[in-house]
């Protein structure tokens, strides 16, 4: 199984996403959103989920 490691820049982005979401919709929503984001990243790393095709 592949190990998922977030770069320092990614961790900063995730922290900012959390802060923004918490400010707009509350702590519960921020936690749900970040946990879902983490779960999706882990699934992509484990190759149990495919990324969406680019619209570009």
Secondary structure, DSSP 8 states (H G I E B T S, - for coil): -------HHHHHHHHHHHHHHHHHH-HHHHHHHHHHHHHHHHHHHTTSS-------
